[in-house]
Amino acid sequence: MALDETLFRHAEQSGALAFEGASVTRMDESAAGVLLEIEQSLPDGTRAKRLLRADRVVAAYGRRSGLDRPLDRDFLRRRSPFVGYKRRHALLPGADAVAAELRGKVEIHLFDGGYCGVNIVDGGAVNVCLLAEDRVFAAAGSALRRDAISHLARLSPSLRGRIEALRPDGEPMAAAQLMFTAKEPSSGSILFIGDAVGMIAPLCGDGQAMALESAILLAELMAHNDGEYLPKIWDDVWRKRFASRLRAGRWLQALLMRPSAAEASIRLLKPLPFLAVPLLARTRGAPRLQL
Ligand SMILES: Cc1cc2nc3c(=O)[nH]c(=O)nc-3n(C[C@H](O)[C@H](O)[C@H](O)COP(=O)(O)OP(=O)(O)OC[C@H]3O[C@@H](n4cnc5c(N)ncnc54)[C@H](O)[C@@H]3O)c2cc1C
């Protein structure tokens, strides 16, 4: 959110027409371009509507939106078993040892059908964020409504050790139907970036970096080539840059969600960290990684 705010202010100061507290409620393509309906909350509490016409739209609205339906995007016909769930926590008094162990790291705790990331974020809060197949949540039943993370911690002794040192400090957030396959990078004059084209498996911890990278890549492309072939070029450039990363992320995620395969892989990679480097590099844009 801090990064969102910084980018928004920077765009505004650079001369962009910025509408704060606004959402795009319709996006219609026509021969004359794309018509956008924007609804904005005003300081007096009322809402105002305005219409904008654009020759080109760069859509950065995330993994799923009501705006996808009128575009009849393919992924809407697919189903995904993955559910994401996160909640901010605070360290309990006396949990200094846990704080020291977490500092500078992202821990990933694996369990059958999912995994959970634990790390210290802005202001010293501890973010606990998990991805699991819906069967894991279904098995947890009504206990989920009380405190999903402590319930799911029972699936992993190492995660339970962490949760016992924390207390929830913030509202839980959940998202279903998470997909890690690529979507089409463009639809007519609308070009998608970030999760709106494809979300990498969160295990890779690279979703935000990838979203920013796709924005920079498209901006550079548009600076040199904003003709009628741009959507086709963007389709090719996006696929070349990101499609194999998404595939590698899906493959790794599937492996680590099966406990026996995960344990065997970790046993193999622990004494041979140089084998892990090329594996990780496949999920990253950087040509070289150091562990
Ligand atoms: C369980 C889980 C764990 C993750 N862990 C990590 C991690 O550890 N590290 C990491 O880097 N990434 C992680 N990610 C991925 C990361 O959150 C995304 O890849 C990243 O946020 C994508 O950025 P984005 O800007 O494309 O989309 P978003 O961050 O979703 O931003 C889209 C924005 O568009 C706005 N919007 C939507 N519709 C409209 C509309 N109609 N009008 C106006 N605005 C609209 C939304 O309000 C939102 O602000 C994780 C994801 C999940 C599900």
The ligand as a MOL file (V3000), in Angstrom:
LIG
                    3D

  0  0  0     0  0            999 V3000
M  V30 BEGIN CTAB
M  V30 COUNTS 53 58 0 0 0
M  V30 BEGIN ATOM
M  V30 1 C -1.6400 -15.7100 -1.1830 0
M  V30 2 C -0.7570 -14.7490 -1.9520 0
M  V30 3 C 0.5250 -14.4480 -1.4980 0
M  V30 4 C 1.3490 -13.5700 -2.2150 0
M  V30 5 N 2.6100 -13.3250 -1.7510 0
M  V30 6 C 3.4290 -12.4840 -2.4530 0
M  V30 7 C 4.7440 -12.1750 -1.9820 0
M  V30 8 O 5.1800 -12.6810 -0.9630 0
M  V30 9 N 5.4960 -11.3080 -2.7010 0
M  V30 10 C 5.0530 -10.7260 -3.8470 0
M  V30 11 O 5.7700 -9.9380 -4.4670 0
M  V30 12 N 3.8030 -11.0060 -4.3090 0
M  V30 13 C 2.9910 -11.8560 -3.6430 0
M  V30 14 N 1.7190 -12.1130 -4.1070 0
M  V30 15 C 1.3130 -11.5840 -5.4160 0
M  V30 16 C 1.0940 -10.1010 -5.4480 0
M  V30 17 O 0.1580 -9.7180 -4.4660 0
M  V30 18 C 0.5830 -9.7150 -6.8410 0
M  V30 19 O 1.2880 -10.4190 -7.8500 0
M  V30 20 C 0.7520 -8.2310 -7.0820 0
M  V30 21 O 0.0850 -7.5040 -6.0720 0
M  V30 22 C 0.2080 -7.8590 -8.4540 0
M  V30 23 O 0.1520 -6.4700 -8.6040 0
M  V30 24 P -0.9380 -5.7990 -9.5530 0
M  V30 25 O -0.6660 -4.3330 -9.4400 0
M  V30 26 O -0.9340 -6.4350 -10.8760 0
M  V30 27 O -2.3500 -6.1440 -8.9170 0
M  V30 28 P -2.9500 -5.7180 -7.5100 0
M  V30 29 O -1.8900 -5.6170 -6.4720 0
M  V30 30 O -4.0840 -6.6740 -7.2690 0
M  V30 31 O -3.4970 -4.2590 -7.7610 0
M  V30 32 C -4.6270 -4.0160 -8.5540 0
M  V30 33 C -5.2130 -2.6940 -8.1290 0
M  V30 34 O -6.2540 -2.3320 -9.0400 0
M  V30 35 C -7.3510 -1.8440 -8.3020 0
M  V30 36 N -8.5680 -2.0620 -9.0870 0
M  V30 37 C -9.1860 -3.2450 -9.3700 0
M  V30 38 N -10.2840 -3.0470 -10.1050 0
M  V30 39 C -10.3640 -1.7100 -10.3150 0
M  V30 40 C -11.2980 -0.8830 -10.9900 0
M  V30 41 N -12.3570 -1.3880 -11.6160 0
M  V30 42 N -11.0970 0.4630 -10.9770 0
M  V30 43 C -10.0090 0.9970 -10.3320 0
M  V30 44 N -9.0890 0.2520 -9.6760 0
M  V30 45 C -9.2700 -1.0810 -9.6650 0
M  V30 46 C -7.3350 -2.6360 -6.9960 0
M  V30 47 O -8.0220 -1.9370 -5.9860 0
M  V30 48 C -5.8410 -2.7280 -6.7260 0
M  V30 49 O -5.3750 -1.6320 -5.9960 0
M  V30 50 C 0.8770 -12.9870 -3.4120 0
M  V30 51 C -0.4190 -13.2700 -3.8590 0
M  V30 52 C -1.2270 -14.1510 -3.1490 0
M  V30 53 C -2.6100 -14.4440 -3.6450 0
M  V30 END ATOM
M  V30 BEGIN BOND
M  V30 1 1 1 2
M  V30 2 1 2 3
M  V30 3 2 2 52
M  V30 4 2 3 4
M  V30 5 1 4 5
M  V30 6 1 4 50
M  V30 7 2 5 6
M  V30 8 1 6 7
M  V30 9 1 6 13
M  V30 10 2 7 8
M  V30 11 1 7 9
M  V30 12 1 9 10
M  V30 13 2 10 11
M  V30 14 1 10 12
M  V30 15 2 12 13
M  V30 16 1 13 14
M  V30 17 1 14 15
M  V30 18 1 14 50
M  V30 19 1 15 16
M  V30 20 1 16 17
M  V30 21 1 16 18
M  V30 22 1 18 19
M  V30 23 1 18 20
M  V30 24 1 20 21
M  V30 25 1 20 22
M  V30 26 1 22 23
M  V30 27 1 23 24
M  V30 28 2 24 25
M  V30 29 1 24 26
M  V30 30 1 24 27
M  V30 31 1 27 28
M  V30 32 2 28 29
M  V30 33 1 28 30
M  V30 34 1 28 31
M  V30 35 1 31 32
M  V30 36 1 32 33
M  V30 37 1 33 34
M  V30 38 1 33 48
M  V30 39 1 34 35
M  V30 40 1 35 36
M  V30 41 1 35 46
M  V30 42 1 36 37
M  V30 43 1 36 45
M  V30 44 2 37 38
M  V30 45 1 38 39
M  V30 46 1 39 40
M  V30 47 2 39 45
M  V30 48 1 40 41
M  V30 49 2 40 42
M  V30 50 1 42 43
M  V30 51 2 43 44
M  V30 52 1 44 45
M  V30 53 1 46 47
M  V30 54 1 46 48
M  V30 55 1 48 49
M  V30 56 2 50 51
M  V30 57 1 51 52
M  V30 58 1 52 53
M  V30 END BOND
M  V30 END CTAB
M  END
